[in-house]
């Protein structure tokens, strides 16, 4: 599991973002290393999901800001991400390998291939 935070370049998220970026790179490397084994390796990068971990240490004001910043107007639920994980783990997903699937609740500023942050443009 990765996170849409990786591409958002948010301040004060360095260690968290680095750990999730490592998941993305490991996904690509493992997909190549497992060539011919019939095993596919993919990562899912959800936006903010309403879990105990998400709420831990956040004030109501902080949670409200996250919700207000979300184009869909709510936090995600595990049920929003589970079908994608299910697809990737099923026979239907056998042709998908070495990919990071962003599920950022409509946030268009988070992408592994293009990230816009004020005047900064990064390409993969």
N, C-alpha and C positions, 0 to 999 in steps of 0.2 A: 504494500500500500504506500503510495507516494502522497503528495499533497499539491493542490493548486498554488500553495504558497511559494513553491520553488520559483516559478516564473514571475511572481509579483514583485520581487525585490523589496520586500517590506523591511523597514528599519526595526532593529531589536529582535529579529527572528533568525540571526545568523546560524546558530548551532542547529536549530530545528530545520531550517532550510537546507543546510549542508547535509544533514542526515537523510532527508528526503531526496535530495539530488543524487546522493550515493545509491539510493534504491533505483532511480532511473538508469544510471550507468550500469549497475549490476544486472538489471533486466536485459539490457542490450548485450552485455558480455555473456551472460548465461545462455541467452538465446543462441548465440554462436557456438558456445562451448558444448551445448547439448545437441548440436547438429546430428541428424540421423537417429536420434533416440526416440523420436515420436513425442517428445515432451516439448511443450511450448511455454514460454515465459513472458508474461506481460505484467504491467503495473497499472493500477487504477489510482487516479489523482483527484479525489473529490474536493469540493469546496467545503465550507463550514457545515458540519453535520452535528445535529443536536444530540450529543452524547455526553456522558459524565465528564470525559476528558475535555471536551470543548468548554463546558461550563465552569470547570474547576479554575478558581482564581479570577474569574471575570465578574465584574460588577454588572448590574442590570443595564447600566448606561453603555458599557462596552458591548454587551450582547445586542442592544438596540441599534448601535452604530453598525455592527456587522449585518444585521437584518436590513437596515436602511440602505446599506451599500449593495445589497444583493438585488439584481434585476428581477428575480422571481418573488421578492418581498417576504421571504421566510428562510429559516434554516433548513438545510436538507435533513432527510431522515435516512436511516439505514436502508429502508425500503426503496429509496430513490437510487441507491447505488447497487444493491444486491442483484438486480436483474443483469447488470453489465458484468459483474463478477461471474454470475451464473452462465452467461453466454460464453465468456472467455474460457470457463472451465468445462464447457460442453463440447460435444463433437462438432457443433455448428461453428465454434470458434477455432477449429484446428488450423485454419489458414492464416490466423493472426498470430504473429510471433515477434517478440522484441519491441513491443510498442508500449507507450505510456498513454493511457486513455484518460484525458481530462474530463471531469464531471463537475464543472465549477458553478453550476446553478445559473448559467447565463452570463457570468462575468467574462467579458470579452478581453479584458486586459491580462488574462492569464493564459499563456500558451507556451508549449515547449519549443515551438518553431519561430515565434515572433513575440517579442515583449516590448510594449511601449510604456515608458515611465517618464513622464514629463518630456524632456528633449532627448532622452536616451533611446536608441533603437538598437536592439541586439538581434542578430540572426544566428541560427543554429549552424 
